[in-house]
Amino acid sequence: MDSGLAALLGAAVGSATTLGAAIVNGRAQARSQHAQWSRQHRRDAYAGYLGALHDRDIAMDAVLDVLRADAPDLSDLDEKTGRFVALAREVHRAAEIVILEGPAPLAEVAERVTHASGGLSHVMRRMAQDARAGEVTRKAEDTALAAERQRILYQAVKDFRLAARSAIGGTD
């Protein structure tokens, strides 16, 4: 084989090897970029959900503060309840994104948050109805039950936070 042909074959093999390596590296880089994009989307969804929960919980605390008063101001109760309901809708919207973007175990934890929120909301609704009716016989019992449901909700949110961190690859 003459040296020109050998050089040409060598260059062709070198080019093919370089092209193959570039394709493999390009695919690996594309997978890595997609994984990063996916993690960022999930992180944004989880952060949005946690932010909505935080805002809703502040509104919930304001409603409970009114309900714990000896003589609740009903107009203040209506205003704060309206804000709470609006923010609760935002939480539900954010939860839908979490369910779409996240893995199934995270969606299950989000469902536990929803269930805990519903349990507390049920007690708050009854307390509000009693306040409007001037009924005080179960106020102490409902106040204690609301505090217990708040602790359950707090733990569910804490569990969600940990699960979200794990789902996006957080450390610690």
Protein Blocks (a to p, Z undefined) as FASTA:
>chain_A
ZZklmmmmmmmmmmmmmmmmmmmmmmmmmmmmmmmmmmmmmmmmmmmmmmmmmmmmmmmm
mmmmmmmpmbacfklmmmmmmmmmmmmmmmmmmmmmmmmmmcfklmmmmmmmmmmmmmmm
mmmmmmmmmmmnopaklmmmmmmmmmmmmmmmmmmmmmmmmmmmmmnopaZZ
